[in-house]
Amino acid sequence: MTQTSSAITDATVAEHGFSPEEYERVLHALGREPNLTELGIFSVMWSEHCSYKSSRLHLRKLPTTGPQVICGPGENAGVVDIGDGQAAIFKMESHNHPSYIEPYQGAATGVGGILRDVFTMGARPIANLNALRFGRPDHPKMRHLIAGVVAGIGGYGNCVGVPTVGGEVNFHRAYDGNILVNAMTVGIAETAKIFYSAASGLGNSIVYVGSKTGRDGIHGATMASADFSEDSEEKRPTVQVGDPFTEKLLIEACLELMESDAIVAIQDMGAAGLTSSSVEMASKGGVGIELDMNAVPCRETGMTPYEMMLSESQERMLMVLKPGREAEAEAIFTKWELDFAVIGRVTDTGRMVLTHNGDTVCDIPLGPLADEAPLYDRPHVPTPARAPLTDMPETTDLAADLLRIMGSPDIASRRWIWEQYDHMVGADTVQRPGGDAAVVRVHGTQKGLAISTDCTPRYCFADPVEGGKQAIAECWRNLTAVGALPLATTDCMNFGNPQRPEIMGQFVGCIEGMAAACTALDFPIVSGNVSLYNETKLDDGSGSAILPTPAIGGIGLLADWTKSATIALKTAGDEIWLIGEDGGHLGQSIWLREIHGREEGPPPPVNLTAERAHGDAVRWLILDGVATAVHDLSDGGLLVALTEMALAGRVGATLDAALSPAAAFGEDQARYLVTVAPGTMPNLSVPAARIGTVGGDTIALPDAAVPLATLRHAHEGFFPHLMGATVLA
């Protein structure tokens, strides 16, 4: 008989996030009323965060396969072949709501969670990245949020010993009440030793390892699947608390055990904790699972099965072991001073059965919890097309505009952020933050992995299809710009309330654009995460949604890391070449917003055929040793890209001809700046034009020159000025 610990009322059902129709599905699946533990398990497994009930219909449209793909979506992380019996394992995930509620722990545990997704599959993590979105810099809460998030990322990553090598930061008022913290990890594994999560073997032991279970993070997945009010303090207990030093022990213990053949399946306890890990392992393996809740290591007294199953305490893993290997595994985890407990066994019932104090407290068929979870085709409407700019603004001073843009929130140097991260631990980081992509050496080889995170939310808001294309294309460009062959991507789909047709239309449009770009560029998506309900309920009951933000994390392969290109200008006299067309597109540009206060027009169109051709030509210039510096053109256009190259190399540049505002700051796609030694640029089959030369200590236009020292002061000054008076609470 299933134990019922409290009556289920309409209020209880609503508190657990069920619609009336969903609760009817629960009753039908069980053939009876659930008890509180069972209701909680259904609640977290059917949350958006775990079930993807509003998104998985459309996610199926994304290309996920290719000759380089070993494992696509569905596991803890994606896996791609990098040759020589090695694989790169990587994924990006969100920790948005927790980071707004409690920025330090929210960001820190986001890093911890994505690390576990990667080493769960047998990989040693070699790099962390992040993609951050904040509200207006002058918002009264924003400095606290920025300081907490950056400290949390650095605090966890630095202590666990994995370098944080890159990322991106944007500001926009749409994130005032709902910041985004997306974390990415990349690891390296042997292709013969990749571990998966499907449980098997009737009677095999189910083992809990890592930290003890506490009451932190209960209902974290449910909280992450709903919008929240501007006053979020009441949700603070749903935020997990991390311990990077325990995570480091857990990494080493798991990798040591993985050197044996004792593990049948392994899964980290992330969102929904013990519930999701056990359900996913059993459902993927087509088996049942039986757990003894009295055997779960707890750090607090009197914890109920409901609390144990829904806790999201960090640094915990679940394993299925081969028969008779328990003592061997326990010895390893005891050596690393971690908890180890046999808490259950694999069954052939197809059900999740929990016992506590001798009573059955949960008996649920696994099908309705996993594969048969709700799936919605939400109503969606396309985003109306933006009218082209007709009253094109002008400028009388390109130099003044450049100086202002270089110090603006979205363009200013992120040095204040990345200097708080240890980006050199492990001694394999060969391109540090500040370029187009980080490059990390594959330890003990000549190979390098290029890694980048990219998205332009203002483009996605103006035109989700083109914005989705551009997010993929810019990531592909950034990897190409260091000389890497792009291999695959992971995504983090951050959107507002999917029950609003216009928001769901943004999601569907971005997916359409991403799918087209992934196909055209042979750049499949092998893992990812969806974060919906990223909006804040205002006092009048309306919702304030974020910009649609499909953050993309990509990796590429360099056969020889020493041949990678950087953005820094090198030698006086080198020629500066523009690869790509100069269309002068100013719609949705940084220049239009920062200089004229207008967020108008369509975003730049993305020609995927041109992207492929231009990128392949640039990669050839790098690998053939012709290019001395390379930078892709994106936010801010040509003059901003050239200035970034000059500041990185501490040498100026002179342009051959006068530029219009559109030529100077237009954000046309599929473009790169490349420098070469005089007279060495070969004939290319793509558009290429010489635009200037390297040298001096200014950015010299035909009618003005801006000293690099002045530009550096503006570029480096934004974050220190913004954060200088902040004291982290």
N, C-alpha and C positions, 0 to 999 in steps of 0.2 A: 504494500500500500504506500502510495506517495504521501509524504508528510506535508501538511498544509500549515504554515507557520502564522499566516495572517490572512484575513479575508481580502479578496481582490474587489475593490470598488471602482466605480467609474473614474473617480479622482486618481486612484492608483494607476489605472491604465493610462490616463492622460499624462500623468507625471513621467511615465516611462516612454513617452513620445509616440504612442500608437494612435493612428486614426481609428475610428469605429470599425471601418472595413478591415483594417489589419488585425484588430483584435478578434474579429470573427474568424479570420484565417488561423489565428492561434488556437481558438476553440476547436475548429475543424481538424487541425493537425493533431491535436491531443485527444480529441473525442471527449473532452472534459474541461473543467476550469483549471488553469495553471495555479500552482502555488507561487509565492513571491520569488523564490529562487528561479523557477522556470520562467516566470514573467521577465525577470531581469536578464536572463540569458537570451530570450527572444528579442528583448529590447536592444541590446547591444549588437547582436548579430544582424538585426534588421535595420540598424542605423545606416544612414548614408555613408558614414565613415567606413563601415565594414562590408555592407552589402552592395554598394554602388547601384542602388535600386533605380535612381534617376539617370544614371550615366552609362551603365554597361551596355545598353542597347546600342549606343552611338560609338562607344569605344571599340566595338567590333569592326568599325570601318577603317581603323588605322592599320597600316602595313606593319607586320610584326616579324616577318621571316626574311631570310637571306642566307647565302652560303656561309656568312660569317657568324650567324646566330646559332648558338648551342641551346639556349633556353630563352623563350620569350615570356610575355606576361603570364602570371598565374602562380609564380613562385615568389620567394622572398625578394629576389632581385633578378635582373636580366644578366645573361651570360653570353659573351662573344669570344670567338677564337682570335688570338693574337699571334698564333704560330708557335712553333717549337714546343708543343705540348702544354702551352699556357693559355689561360683564359682571363679576360677582364670581367669582373662582376660588379655591377653598379646599379644604383637606384636613387631617386629623389623622392622626398616625402615632405608633407606640410606639418607644421606645428603652430598654426596661426592663432586660433582662439586661446590656447594656453599662454602664448607669448604676449598677447594683449592683456590677459588677466594678471600674469606674473612673469614679466619679461625675462628675468634671469633664468629661472627654472624651466620656463616654457621653451626657451631657445636651447638651453643645455640638454634637456631630455629629448629634444628633437634631434640633436646631434647623436646622442646615445642610441636612440631608436634606429636611426638609419645605419649606424655602424653595425648594430646587431643583425639587421637585414642582410648585410654583406658577409660578415664572418660566419653567420649561420650556414652559408652555402660552401664553406671551406676556404674562403679567401682571407688573406691577410690584408687588412685595409691599408692603403698607401696614400690616400688623399681625401680630404674633405673640401667641399665648396658650399656656398650658400647663395640664395637669391632673396633679397630683402626688399620689402616695400613699406614705406612709411608715409604718414600724412604730411600736412604742411609743417615745415620746420618751425614756424612760430606758433604752432598749436600748443596750448599750455601743458599737455601731457607728453609731447613728442620727445623732448630731450630725455626724460625719464625712460621712455620706451627704447629709444636708440641706445642709451647707455647700458640698460639692462640686457638687451638682446645681444649686443656686441660682447659684453662681458660674459654672458652665458655661453655663447659659442666659443669664445677663446678659453674660458675656464674649463669647459669640458674637453674640447679638442686638445688643448695644450697638455692637460694632465694625463689624458689617455695615450698621448704619444703618437698621434696621427696628424700630419701637417694639414693646415687649412691653406689651400694654395690659390684660391680664386673665388669669384662670385660677382654679384652685381647689386646695386642699390638704386632704387628710384624713389621719388617723392611725388605725391599728388594728394589733393584734398580728399579724394575718394577713399583714401586709406586712413582718414582721421580717426574713425571709430573701429577700425578692423585692420590692423597691420598684417602683413604676410611674412612668415619666416619659413622658407623652404630650404631643406638641408639635403645635400648629396654626398654620397661616399662611393669611392672606387677602390676595389681590391683586386689582388692577383691570386689565382689558384692554378693548380695543375688540372688539366682537363680530365685526367683519370681519377681525380679526387674531388669531384663536385657533389655536394650533399643536397638532397631534396627532402620535402616535408611529408610525403605520403606515408602514412603508417601502414604496417603490414605485419603478418606473423601472429596467428592466433595464440594468445597467452603471453606474448612478449611483454616485458616490463615497460611501463611508462614512467620516466624518471624526470624529476624536477631538479634543476641545478641553478646556482647563482645566489642571489640575495633572498632574504626572507620576504614574505608577503605582509604588507601593511595596509592601512586604510587610505593611503594617498591614491589619487587618480580614479576613485570609484565614479563611474558614469562619465569618464573622460571621453569615450567614443560618442556617447549620446550628446554630451555638451558640444563636441566638435561638429555635430550634425544638426545644429540649430543656430539661428541668429540669437543675439543677446542684446540686452539694454545697454545704454551708455554707462550705467553703474554696474560693473561686473564683479564687484567685490564678493558678492554672495557665492560666486562660482569658484573662488580661490581653492577650496578643498578638492576640486576635480583636477587640479594641476599636479602632475607627478613631481617627485623630488629625485634628482639623480646623484650618483656617486661615481665619478669617472675612474677613481682608483679601483673600485670593485669591477668596473667594466673592463679595465686593463687585465685584471686577473681572469675574468671570464673569457676574454679573447684567448689568452695563452692556454687556459685549461681546455677550452673547446678545440683549439688547433692541435693540442697535444693528443687529445683523445681521437681526433680525426686521423692521426697518423696510423692508428690501428684500424681494424675492420669491425669495430664493435657497434657502430651506429647504423641503425636501420633507417631512421628518419629523425629530423631535427627541425625545430621551429622556435623562433624567438617569441616572447610574450610582449607584444606591442599593444596596439589599441585593443581594448576589451580583454587584455591580459590572458589569464588561464582559460577563459571561455573561448576566445577566438583561436588560440593556439591549439587547443585540444580538438575543437570542432573542425578546423581546417585540416589537421593531420588525419583525422578519422575519415572525413568526407572525401578527401583526395585519394585515400587508400581504399575507399569502399568498404570500410570495416566499422565496427563499433568500438566504444571506449567506456571503461568503467573506472571511476576514480574514488578513492577513499579520502574524503576531505579531512579526516583526522590526521592524515599523514603529511598534509601540506605544511611546510615550515612557515610559521607565522611569527612576526615580531611584536604583535600586540595580543593581549589576552582577550578571550571571549569572542573571537571573530566568527561570524556566521558563514555558512556556505555561500550565501548571497554575496557577502563582502569579499570572501576569498575568490570567487569566480569573476567578480567584476573589478577587483583591484587592478590598477595599472602601475603597481610598484615596478621600479626599473631594475635592469641588470638581472633578468631571469630568462631561463630557457626551458624548453620541454623536449625530451628525447624519447625515442623508442630504441631499446637496445636488443641486441641478439641474446638468445638464451645463455645464461651462465656468465655473462660479461659484466654483471653489476658490480662485483667486488673490484675488478680492474678499473672500471670507471670511477667508482667511489674513491679509490686511492688517489687518483689524479686530482679530483676536485677537493679532497681533503688536504692534499699537499698545497693547493693554491688557496686554502682557507675559505672555501666556498661551501654553501649548503649543498647536500646531495640527499635525495629521498626518492625511494620507489613509492609512487602515489597511486598506481593503477596498473591496468593491463589492457591489452588489445583483445577485443571480442569479435564475434561474428554476427552480432545482433543488429548492426546498423543503427544503434541507439546510443545516446549519451546517458549513462546511469551514474548518479552520484550518491554516495552513502555518507552518513555522519552520525556518530554515536549509535551505530547499529541500525539506523533507519534509512530508508531510501528517500532522499530529499529532492531528487530530480530524475525523471525518466522521459526523455524526449527523443523522437525519431530524428536522425541527423539530416535527412533530406530537406525538410522544411526550414532548417536553420541555415543551410548552405545553398546548394544548387537550386532549391525551390523557393528561395527567398523572394519577396515581392520584386517585380520588374515593371517599371512604369515607362510608358511612352508619353512623356509630359507634353502638353500643348506648347508649341513654340512658334514664334513669328520672326521673320528675318529683320535684321536691323536696317532701317531706311537708308538708302544711299545718300551720302553727303554731296551737296552741291559743290562744284569746283569753285575755287577762289576766283572771284571776278574783279574785285577792287584790290589788286595786288599792292601791298604796301611797299614803300621804298625806304631807302636809308641814305643819309648824307655822309655817314662815317663808318665804313666797314671796320676800321681798326677799333673804334669805340665799341661797336657791337661785339666784336670778337672778345675783347677784354671782359665785357659784361657776361657773355655766355660762358667763358672759361671759369668764372667764379660762381656760376649758377648751380642750384642743388643737384641737378641731374648730370652735370658735366664735371663738376669740381673733383679734384683728387680725392680718392678714398684712402689715402695713406693713413689718416688718423684711425681708420677701422683696421686695415690689414696689419698695421704694426702691432696691434694687440694680439694677433694670432701668431703662433709658432708655425711658420711656413717652411722651415728648414729641417725640422726634426726628421730623422731617418736618413738625411744626407743625400736624398735622391731627387730633390726639387731642383730642376735646372732652368726653369723660367718661373720667376716669382710673380706675385700679383702685380697688376698694372699694365699688362699687355693684352693682346687679343685672346689668348688662351694660356693656361698654365701648362707646363711640360714637366712630367715626372718620369725619371728613368725607371725602367723595369729592372729591379736590382739584379746585379750580376750579368747584365746583358748590355748590348748597344741600343736596344729598343727604347723608345720613349712613348708615353701616352700623353696626348694633348687632351685637355679637358676644359670645357667652357659651359657657362650657364647664360641663357639669353631669353629675352622677351621684350617687346615694346607694347605695353598695355594700352597706351593712347591710340596706337594703330588698331588694336583689336576692338576697342570701343567704337571707333569710327567706322570700321569695316571688318567684322570678325573673320571673314574668309581670307581677305588679303593679310590681315594681322596674323592669322594662323600660319599662312605661308611664310610670312616674314620671320616669325619666331624660329621656325625650322631653318630657313635659309641663312639667317644671321649666325646661328650656331654653327652651321656647316661652313660659313665663311670664316668664322673666327678660328676654327680648327685648321682650315686650309691656309690661313694667313701665317701660321707658324710652320707650314710644310707638311702637315699630317694628312693622311688619307682618312676622311671621316668614316667611322664604322657604324655607329648606332646611337640612339638617343633614349633618354628616359624623360618622362614629363611629370609635371605637377600642375594639375588643372584647378586653378583657383577662381571661383565664380560666386555670385550671389545666390539668391533663393531660387531654386529650379522650379518652384511652383508659380513663379511669375513668367508668363510666356516670353517676354522680351529678354529675360535673363537666360532662359533655356534656349532661345534663339541665338544668343551669343555663343553658348556652349556648342551648339550644333554647327554654327558657322565656323568657329575656330577648328573644330574637328575636321570639317571639310577641307579647309585650307591646309591644315597640317598633313592630312592624308595625301593631298596632291603633291606637296613638297617632299614628303618622305619618299614617295614613289619616284618622283623625277630625279631625286638626288641619291637614290639607293641608300637611304638613311633611316632604317626601320626603328620603330619604337619597341623596346624590349622589356620595359618595366615602367611603373609610374604610380600615380596617386591622384585621387580626386578629392578636392576640398570644396564643398558647397556651403551655402548659407553664410557666406562671408559678407554679412551686412549687419548693421546696428539698427535696432528699433529706436526711432526717435520719440520724443515725448508726445507727438501728435499721432503715434501709432504707425506712421509710415516707415518704410525701410530705406536705408541709405546704403546702396551696394557698392562694393569695390569695382574698379575697372576690371573687365575680363582679363585674366592673367594666366595664360597657359605657359608657365615657365618651362623651358627646355634645357635639359642637361645633356651634353653630347661628349663622346670620346672619339679620338682618332689615333691612328698608329703611325709612328715614325720608325722606319727600319733602323735609322741611325740618328740618335737624338742630337749629335753634334752638328747636324745639318739644319737644325731648326732655325727659323728666322725670328727676329725680334722687331719691335716697332721703332727702336731707337735709331735716329739718324747717326751715321758713322763718320763720314769723311768729307771734308770740304771739297767741292768740285763734283761730287756725285750728282747725277741727273735724277730729277724727280719726275716720275711718270704716273699718269692717271690711266688705270685699266678700267674700261667700261664707258658707257654713254654718259653724257652730261645733259640731263634733261631739265635740271633746275626745279625739282618738285618741292614746293614749300608748304603744301597742305599738311597739317599736324606736325609741323617741324618745331624743333626747339627754338629756332630763331623767331618764328611767328609767335610762339607763346611767351618767351622771355623778353623779347624786345617790344612786341606790340600787344601783349596780353590777350592774344586770340588763340583759341583751340578750335580751329575751323578747317573745313575742307576734307577731302578724302586722303587717306594715307598714300604713300607712294606705291604704285603697282609693282608686283613681283613677277618678273619674267624668269621662269624656272629654267628654260633652255639657256638663257644668257647666264644665269647663276652657275650652271654646270660648266659651260664653256669657259667663262672668265676665271672661275676658280681653278679649273684644271690647268689653264695657262699659267696662272700665278704659282701653283704648286710646282709646275715644271721649272719655272724660273728659280725657285728656291732650291729645289733638289739638284739642279744643274749648276748651282753656285753662282748664278748671274745676279740674283737679287741680293742687295746688301741690307735692306730693311723693307718691311712690309707692314701695312696697316689696312684693315678694311674700313670702309666709310659707312658710318651709321648716324647716330645722334649728332646733330650739329653740322654734318656735311663736311665738305672738303677742307675748309679753313680750320675747323676744330681738329680734324684728324691730323693735318699737317703740324699744327701746334703741339698736339700730344706727342708726335714723333720727335719734334725739336726739343721739347722739355725732357723727354726720356733720354735723348742723346746729348743734351747740353750743347747743342750747336744749332744755329739758325738756318733760315732758308729764304731764298729770294724767288718770287714768282715772276714768270716771263711777261705776263699780260694782265691787264686790269680785269677784275671780276665784277659781275653784277651780283646783287644780293642772292639771287637764285643760284648762280654758279658757286658762290662762296658758301652758302648755308643750306642749299637744297639737299634733301635726303634720299635721292635716287638710290635704288638698290643695285646689287651685283657690281659693286665698284671697290677698287683697291688703290692705295698709293704704294708705289714700288720705287725704290732707289737702286740705281746701278752705277757702276763705274763709267766714266765718260766713253761714249761710243760703243758700248757693249750690248745695248738693248737689241735683241734679234727681231726680225720681222715676225709678228704674231698674227694669228688668224682671228683675233678679237680686237675690238676697238682699243687703241692705245695712243696716248698723246703726251709728249713732253710738256711739263708745265712750269719747271723751274730748276733751281740748283741748290745744293746744300752749301752752307757757309755763313759766317758772320755770327752775330749774337742778337739778331732780331728776326721777326717775321716781316719781311720787306715786301710790301705791295708797291705797285708803280707810283702811287701817290701818297704813301704813308709807310711808316715802319714802327712796329711795336717791339720794344725791348723784351727779350726773354725773361729778364729779371722781373719786369712788371707783370708779365703774364704768369710767371711762376707764383708771385705773391698772391695774385687773384685766385689762381688754381688751387694752391695749397692752403689758402686761408679759410675756406668756407667751414670745414668741420671743426678745426680748432676754435674758431670764433663762435660757432654754434654751441659747442660742447664745453667750452672753457670754464663756465661757471657751474657746471653740473657736479653735484655730489650724489653718488649712487646710493640710493636708500637701501 
